[in-house]
Amino acid sequence: MKTNILLLAVAFVGMSVFFNSCKKPEPADPVYSTEAAQDNALADNLFNDAQTQIDDTHKKQDANTKSITDSSSYPIITIVAGDSTTAYIWKATIDFGTDGVTGDDGRVRKGKIEFTTTGRYIDEGTVITGTLINYSVDNYLIEGTKKVENMGKNSDQQTYFNIDVTDGKITDANGVVRTWESHRVRTWVVGENTTGILGIFDDEYDITGSASGVTASNKAYTITVTQPLRVKVFCKWIQDGNLSLEVAGSPTIYVDYGVGAASTCDNQAKATINGEEYFFYMH
């Protein structure tokens, strides 16, 4: 179904990891620290949440050619549309105010998100660029720029998008800073042409690319997708694919998401560290 794929918020790793193996890692050994995975998942989740706010507004206004301001309640939505020759080029501001707005998901959002679009979401070449201004979610202050570009069809006639986060920075309530950048490609592999109200249920996407950052304890890390990560609508866990997680001063961790039943939405995965396998559950 042709729906907004960026409503899907998927963490690259998303693993609060509990390993099970015949050999147990020493708790104090930094080799087995999950901090990088957790900080990456946090950053990915928060930036995807900001993108969801953009997507909700963009979806509602995709056919809009007029400037509007909805100030009946927070968040206040302001749209500045282009002229008659640039009907689908517009700028929007989503203002959650300084006191914050509690969403249906229970999260409290404050500050502003500004974004520009060069066309309709479904059109090849459309670029959506979002900037965060004093924006926070549940007392995490989030800074940075996220850009989504519709690249059109690949050789298999599947729509794909380039998605980049630059200068990402997250500051928690204690003033601890985490930095993050991400460069990925999201490809619509199943369900793009399915029609009807239930068509969304068969949508699946492949994610490739990389992310990097510095953890709360100042450890640099890099995550690289080595086999496309398969994600499905209405399943919050990655269902297939592989990635590598490299943390400064530690052995590479290899993660395999294809260990569960392919036909079910399961939260099983496997990490390999120094040749040892550790099965874990995603949360």
C-alpha positions in Angstrom: 0.0 0.0 0.0 1.3 3.5 -0.8 1.5 4.8 2.7 4.2 6.9 4.4 7.0 4.5 5.1 8.7 6.9 7.5 5.9 6.4 10.0 7.8 3.2 10.8 10.3 3.9 13.5 12.9 1.1 13.6 16.0 1.1 15.7 19.1 -0.1 13.9 20.0 -2.3 16.8 17.3 -1.8 19.4 18.8 -4.2 21.8 18.7 -4.0 25.6 20.7 -7.3 25.4 20.5 -10.3 27.7 23.0 -12.8 26.4 22.7 -16.6 27.0 25.7 -18.8 26.3 27.7 -21.7 27.8 30.3 -19.0 28.5 29.3 -15.9 30.4 31.2 -12.7 29.8 32.7 -10.9 32.7 30.4 -8.1 33.7 33.3 -5.6 34.2 34.9 -6.4 30.8 34.2 -3.5 28.4 34.3 -6.0 25.5 30.7 -7.0 26.4 29.4 -3.6 27.3 26.0 -2.9 25.6 26.3 0.8 26.1 27.0 1.5 22.4 24.1 -0.6 21.3 21.8 1.1 23.8 22.9 4.6 23.0 22.5 3.9 19.3 19.0 2.5 19.9 18.2 5.6 21.9 19.4 8.0 19.2 17.7 6.1 16.5 14.4 6.0 18.4 14.4 9.7 19.2 15.3 10.9 15.7 12.7 8.5 14.2 10.2 9.9 16.6 10.9 13.4 15.3 10.6 12.1 11.8 7.2 10.7 12.7 6.0 14.2 13.8 7.2 15.5 10.4 5.5 12.6 8.5 2.2 13.1 10.3 2.1 16.8 9.3 3.4 16.1 5.8 0.9 13.4 5.2 -2.0 15.6 6.2 -0.8 18.5 4.1 0.6 16.6 1.1 -2.0 18.0 -1.3 -2.1 21.4 0.3 -1.2 24.5 -1.8 -2.2 27.1 0.8 -0.6 28.7 3.8 -2.3 27.8 7.1 -1.9 28.1 10.8 -3.7 25.8 13.2 -3.4 27.4 16.6 -6.4 25.9 18.3 -4.2 23.8 20.5 -0.7 22.6 20.9 1.2 21.5 18.9 0.6 24.6 16.8 1.1 23.8 13.1 2.1 26.6 10.7 2.4 26.0 6.9 4.0 28.5 4.6 3.1 27.3 1.0 4.8 28.3 -2.2 3.2 30.3 -5.0 1.2 28.9 -7.9 4.4 27.7 -9.7 5.8 26.0 -6.6 2.5 24.6 -5.1 4.1 21.7 -3.3 7.1 23.5 -2.0 6.4 24.7 1.5 7.9 25.2 5.0 6.2 24.0 8.2 6.7 24.6 11.9 5.5 22.2 14.6 5.4 24.0 17.9 4.9 21.9 21.1 5.4 25.0 23.3 7.6 25.4 26.3 5.4 23.5 28.8 5.2 20.4 26.6 2.5 18.3 25.0 1.8 14.7 26.1 1.2 12.6 23.1 -1.1 9.5 22.7 2.1 7.4 23.3 2.6 9.1 26.7 5.7 10.9 25.6 6.1 14.6 26.5 7.5 16.8 23.7 8.6 20.4 23.9 10.1 22.9 21.5 9.9 23.1 17.7 10.5 21.1 14.6 10.9 23.0 11.4 11.0 21.3 8.0 10.9 22.1 4.4 9.7 20.0 1.5 10.4 20.3 -2.2 7.4 18.3 -3.3 4.9 15.6 -2.5 6.2 12.7 -0.5 5.4 10.2 -3.3 7.3 12.1 -6.0 10.7 11.1 -7.1 13.2 13.8 -6.2 11.3 15.2 -3.2 13.6 16.2 -0.4 12.3 16.7 3.2 14.7 18.4 5.6 13.9 18.7 9.3 15.7 20.8 11.9 15.1 20.6 15.7 14.9 23.8 17.7 15.0 23.5 21.5 13.2 20.2 20.9 13.0 17.6 23.6 11.3 14.3 24.2 10.9 13.1 27.8 13.7 15.4 29.0 16.1 14.3 26.2 17.2 17.5 24.3 17.7 16.5 20.7 19.7 18.5 18.2 20.6 17.9 14.5 19.2 17.7 11.0 17.4 14.9 9.3 17.0 14.7 5.5 14.8 12.3 3.5 15.1 12.1 -0.2 12.8 10.1 -2.5 15.2 8.5 -5.0 12.5 7.0 -7.2 12.7 3.3 -8.3 15.7 1.0 -8.2 16.5 -1.6 -10.8 13.8 -3.9 -9.3 11.2 -1.1 -9.6 11.1 -0.6 -5.8 10.8 2.9 -4.3 13.7 3.8 -2.1 14.7 6.7 0.1 18.0 8.1 1.3 17.8 9.0 5.0 20.5 11.0 6.7 21.0 12.4 10.2 23.8 14.9 10.6 25.2 16.6 13.7 23.0 14.6 15.9 23.3 15.3 19.6 21.3 14.1 22.6 21.6 15.6 26.0 19.9 14.0 29.0 18.5 15.6 32.1 21.8 15.2 33.8 23.7 17.0 31.1 25.3 13.9 29.7 25.9 14.1 25.9 25.7 11.5 23.2 26.5 12.2 19.6 25.2 10.4 16.6 25.0 10.3 12.8 23.3 8.0 10.4 23.3 7.3 6.7 21.0 4.7 5.4 18.8 3.6 2.5 15.2 2.3 3.1 13.7 0.3 0.3 10.1 -0.7 -0.1 10.3 -4.4 -0.9 6.8 -5.8 -0.2 3.4 -4.2 -0.4 4.1 -1.0 -2.2 1.4 -1.7 -4.9 -1.1 -3.3 -2.6 -4.4 -1.4 -2.5 -7.3 -1.3 -0.1 -7.7 -0.4 3.5 -5.8 -3.6 4.7 -3.0 -3.2 2.2 -0.7 -1.7 4.8 -0.5 -5.0 6.7 1.8 -6.6 4.1 4.3 -3.7 3.9 8.0 -4.7 4.4 11.2 -2.7 4.0 14.9 -3.4 3.7 17.4 -1.1 5.5 21.0 -0.7 4.6 23.7 1.7 5.5 25.6 2.7 8.7 25.5 4.8 11.9 28.2 6.1 14.2 28.4 8.0 17.4 30.1 8.6 20.7 28.5 7.1 23.8 27.7 8.7 27.2 31.1 7.4 28.5 32.9 8.9 25.4 33.4 5.6 23.5 33.3 5.9 19.7 31.4 3.2 17.8 30.3 2.3 14.3 27.4 0.2 13.1 27.4 -1.2 9.6 24.6 -3.2 8.0 26.2 -6.2 6.3 23.0 -7.8 5.1 19.8 -5.8 4.6 17.7 -5.5 7.7 14.1 -6.6 7.0 11.4 -4.8 8.9 7.7 -5.2 8.7 4.8 -2.9 9.5 3.2 -3.8 12.9 6.2 -5.8 14.0 8.5 -3.7 16.1 11.5 -6.0 15.8 13.9 -6.5 13.0 13.1 -9.8 11.4 16.2 -10.6 9.3 19.6 -9.3 8.3 23.0 -8.8 9.8 25.1 -5.9 11.1 28.4 -5.4 12.8 29.0 -3.2 15.9 32.5 -1.9 16.4 33.4 -0.2 19.7 36.8 1.5 20.2 39.1 -0.9 22.1 36.7 -3.9 21.9 36.3 -6.8 19.5 33.6 -6.5 16.8 30.2 -7.7 17.7 28.3 -9.4 14.8 24.5 -9.5 15.1 22.2 -11.9 13.2 18.5 -11.1 13.3 17.4 -14.1 11.2 17.4 -16.8 13.9 13.7 -16.9 14.6 10.8 -18.2 12.5 10.6 -16.3 9.3 6.8 -16.3 9.2 6.3 -14.8 12.7 7.0 -11.5 14.4 9.7 -12.7 16.9 12.2 -10.8 19.0 15.0 -13.4 18.8 18.5 -12.6 17.6 22.1 -13.7 18.0 25.3 -11.9 18.7 28.8 -13.4 18.0 31.8 -12.1 19.9 35.2 -13.6 19.5 33.6 -16.7 18.0 31.2 -17.2 20.9 27.5 -17.1 20.2 25.1 -15.3 22.5 21.3 -15.5 21.9 19.3 -12.5 23.1 15.8 -11.0 23.0 15.1 -7.5 21.6 13.1 -5.2 23.8 
